[in-house]
Amino acid sequence: MSATLHGRVVVVTGAGRRAAIGAAVARRVVADGAAVLLHSWSTHDTEQPWGADPGGPEALVDELRRAGGRVEHLSADLAVPDAPTAVLAAAHDVFGHVDALVANHARSSTQDLEHLTAAELDLSHAVDTRASPLLVQAFAAQHDDTRPGGGCCCSPPGSTTGPCPPSCRTPPPGRLCKDSPAASRST
């Protein structure tokens, strides 16, 4: 373990599955010495075709603690307007401060255009669009400016670009795959 993040506290949202980006981020920051508050919403995962992590978010918490990490977990539905503030408040209450936020959450939907509903659009907007700036706002409100460094990283939901089709080669950095649905919308 390196100590590059020793004494730092990081909140990672969307970290309810051990085989996902949030878990990888949490592993890295724990390995670098940070304490971590993991956020998840397994209720949503259970509704997906791939299902929730069989061990639940507790399996990731246990793994990170066995690796020497100071780790806590909070389950919260980011579609609820006050949830982003509650996530940052919980981290601050447990650790005393928060130095970084990695907003990695995303709502997945399998609805196609024919079956799309206003309710699904509202939930997706609440989680994928509204929650991230509210998390950043809550982070900024509690941030101790006397502590050096810190910041936020908001990863866009994967549903906004979609994977490249098999026929596509990897696009250059900063460019969308020419055959992806998002690329056809951006031209």
C-alpha positions as CSV (number, residue, x, y, z in Angstrom):
1,M,0.0,0.0,0.0
2,S,1.3,3.4,-0.9
3,A,0.5,6.3,1.4
4,T,-0.3,8.9,-1.3
5,L,-3.9,9.3,0.1
6,H,-3.1,8.7,3.8
7,G,-5.5,10.7,5.9
8,R,-7.8,11.5,3.0
9,V,-11.4,10.5,2.8
10,V,-13.1,9.6,-0.5
11,V,-16.8,9.0,-1.2
12,V,-17.5,6.6,-4.1
13,T,-21.0,6.4,-5.3
14,G,-22.3,3.4,-7.4
15,A,-20.1,0.9,-5.6
16,G,-22.5,-1.9,-4.8
17,R,-20.9,-4.6,-7.1
18,R,-17.5,-6.1,-6.7
19,A,-17.1,-6.4,-10.5
20,A,-17.7,-2.8,-11.4
21,I,-15.9,0.5,-11.8
22,G,-17.0,1.8,-8.4
23,A,-15.4,-1.2,-6.7
24,A,-12.2,-0.7,-8.8
25,V,-12.0,2.9,-7.7
26,A,-12.6,2.0,-4.1
27,R,-9.8,-0.7,-4.3
28,R,-7.4,1.8,-5.7
29,V,-8.0,4.6,-3.2
30,V,-7.9,2.2,-0.3
31,A,-4.6,0.8,-1.6
32,D,-3.3,4.4,-1.7
33,G,-4.3,4.9,2.0
34,A,-7.7,6.7,1.9
35,A,-10.7,6.0,4.0
36,V,-13.8,5.4,1.9
37,L,-17.5,5.7,2.2
38,L,-19.1,3.4,-0.4
39,H,-22.5,4.3,-1.7
40,S,-24.8,1.7,-3.3
41,W,-28.5,1.1,-4.2
42,S,-28.8,-2.7,-4.5
43,T,-32.5,-2.4,-4.9
44,H,-31.9,-1.1,-8.4
45,D,-29.3,-3.8,-9.1
46,T,-31.7,-6.6,-8.3
47,E,-34.1,-5.3,-10.9
48,Q,-31.4,-5.6,-13.7
49,P,-30.9,-8.6,-15.9
50,W,-27.4,-9.2,-14.2
51,G,-28.9,-8.9,-10.7
52,A,-27.2,-7.6,-7.6
53,D,-23.8,-8.8,-6.4
54,P,-24.4,-12.1,-4.6
55,G,-22.5,-10.9,-1.6
56,G,-24.1,-7.5,-1.6
57,P,-22.2,-4.3,-1.0
58,E,-21.1,-5.9,2.3
59,A,-18.8,-8.2,0.4
60,L,-16.9,-5.3,-1.0
61,V,-16.7,-3.6,2.4
62,D,-15.3,-6.8,3.9
63,E,-12.8,-7.2,1.1
64,L,-11.5,-3.6,1.5
65,R,-11.4,-3.9,5.3
66,R,-9.3,-7.1,5.0
67,A,-7.0,-5.1,2.8
68,G,-6.5,-2.7,5.7
69,G,-9.0,0.0,4.6
70,R,-11.2,2.2,6.8
71,V,-14.4,1.6,5.0
72,E,-18.1,2.4,5.6
73,H,-21.2,1.8,3.5
74,L,-24.4,3.7,2.9
75,S,-27.3,2.5,0.9
76,A,-29.3,5.4,-0.6
77,D,-31.6,5.9,-3.5
78,L,-30.2,8.9,-5.4
79,A,-33.5,9.4,-7.0
80,V,-34.6,10.9,-3.7
81,P,-33.8,14.6,-3.7
82,D,-32.2,14.7,-0.3
83,A,-30.1,11.6,-0.7
84,P,-27.0,13.3,-2.2
85,T,-26.8,15.5,0.9
86,A,-27.3,12.5,3.2
87,V,-24.5,10.6,1.5
88,L,-22.0,13.4,2.1
89,A,-23.3,14.1,5.6
90,A,-22.9,10.4,6.5
91,A,-19.2,10.4,5.3
92,H,-18.5,13.6,7.2
93,D,-20.2,12.3,10.4
94,V,-18.1,9.1,10.2
95,F,-14.7,10.4,9.1
96,G,-14.9,14.1,10.1
97,H,-14.2,15.4,6.6
98,V,-14.4,14.4,3.0
99,D,-11.6,15.2,0.6
100,A,-12.8,13.7,-2.6
101,L,-16.0,12.6,-4.3
102,V,-16.2,10.1,-7.2
103,A,-19.7,10.2,-8.5
104,N,-19.8,6.9,-10.3
105,H,-23.5,6.0,-10.0
106,A,-25.8,5.4,-13.0
107,R,-29.3,4.2,-13.5
108,S,-29.6,1.4,-16.1
109,S,-32.7,0.8,-18.1
110,T,-33.6,-1.9,-20.5
111,Q,-36.6,-0.1,-22.0
112,D,-36.6,0.4,-25.7
113,L,-38.3,3.4,-27.4
114,E,-41.6,1.5,-27.9
115,H,-41.8,0.7,-24.1
116,L,-40.2,3.8,-22.7
117,T,-42.3,5.5,-20.0
118,A,-42.3,9.0,-18.4
119,A,-41.7,7.4,-15.0
120,E,-38.5,5.7,-16.3
121,L,-37.3,9.0,-17.8
122,D,-38.0,10.8,-14.5
123,L,-36.0,8.2,-12.5
124,S,-33.1,8.2,-15.0
125,H,-33.0,12.0,-14.9
126,A,-33.1,12.1,-11.1
127,V,-30.2,9.6,-10.7
128,D,-28.1,10.3,-13.8
129,T,-28.5,14.1,-14.1
130,R,-29.8,15.7,-10.9
131,A,-27.9,13.6,-8.3
132,S,-24.3,14.4,-9.5
133,P,-24.5,18.2,-9.1
134,L,-26.3,17.8,-5.8
135,L,-23.5,15.6,-4.6
136,V,-20.9,18.1,-5.7
137,Q,-22.9,20.9,-4.0
138,A,-23.0,18.9,-0.7
139,F,-19.3,18.1,-1.1
140,A,-18.4,21.8,-1.6
141,A,-20.6,22.8,1.4
142,Q,-18.7,20.5,3.8
143,H,-15.2,20.8,2.3
144,D,-12.6,22.2,4.6
145,D,-10.6,24.7,2.5
146,T,-7.8,24.6,5.0
147,R,-7.0,21.1,3.9
148,P,-4.9,21.0,0.7
149,G,-6.2,19.3,-2.4
150,G,-9.3,17.4,-2.9
151,G,-12.0,17.5,-5.6
152,C,-14.7,15.8,-7.5
153,C,-14.8,13.3,-10.4
154,C,-18.2,12.8,-12.0
155,S,-18.3,9.9,-14.5
156,P,-21.1,10.1,-17.0
157,P,-23.6,7.3,-17.0
158,G,-22.8,4.5,-19.5
159,S,-26.2,4.7,-20.9
160,T,-25.5,8.1,-22.5
161,T,-23.1,6.7,-25.1
162,G,-23.5,3.0,-25.1
163,P,-20.9,0.5,-26.0
164,C,-19.3,0.5,-29.4
165,P,-20.7,-2.1,-31.7
166,P,-18.4,-5.0,-32.5
167,S,-17.9,-3.6,-36.0
168,C,-16.3,-0.5,-34.5
169,R,-12.6,-0.1,-33.7
170,T,-11.6,1.8,-30.6
171,P,-12.1,5.5,-31.2
172,P,-9.3,8.0,-30.4
173,P,-9.4,9.6,-26.9
174,G,-12.1,12.2,-26.6
175,R,-14.0,10.9,-29.7
176,L,-17.1,8.8,-29.9
177,C,-17.2,5.6,-31.9
178,K,-18.6,6.6,-35.3
179,D,-21.1,3.8,-35.2
180,S,-22.4,4.4,-31.6
181,P,-25.9,5.8,-31.0
182,A,-24.4,8.8,-29.3
183,A,-22.1,9.7,-32.2
184,S,-25.1,9.8,-34.6
185,R,-26.8,12.2,-32.2
186,S,-23.8,14.5,-31.9
187,T,-23.4,15.3,-35.6
